[in-house]
C-alpha cells in the first residue's frame, strides 16, 4: 500500500473527504501478492507498470451534498 507521504497527496485525500469519500488505499497493481495477482489476472484487466488501484470508502453525508 502507498502511504500518504507528501503534501499534494494529503491534500487530495482531504479534498476527497470534503466530497464525502475516504481514501482507503492506493495499491500498485504490479506489486500484488501472488494470490491477489492471480485473481486480478482472471478478470483479464492488464496490470500495467505505474498503474494504481484506488480504493475509496463513503465518508458520510457530504457525499449527498453534491
C-alpha positions, -999 to +999 in steps of 0.1 A: +000+000+000+012+035-008+013+057+024+003+093+022+038+108+022+036+142+006+015+174+008-001+171-026-013+135-019-026+145+016-044+175+001-061+151-024-072+129+005-086+160+023-105+171-009-120+136-013-131+137+024-148+171+018-166+154-011-179+126+011-152+099+004-124+084+024-092+074+007-087+039+019-057+027-001-037+033-032-023+000-045+004-007-071-013-034-093+021-048-103+030-054-066+000-075-057+007-107-037+006-138-059-029-149-049-044-114-055-024-111-087-039-144-100-074-133-091-069-099-108-055-116-139-086-138-142-105-106-149-084-100-180-077-064-168-040-059-176-016-050-147+004-022-163+035-008-145+028+026-129-010+020-127-027+022-093-059+008-079-076+035-057-099+023-030-125+048-017-150+045+011-181+065+017-172+092+042-206+104+055-233+128+045-210+152+025-214+127-004-250+136-008-244+174-006-230+174-042 
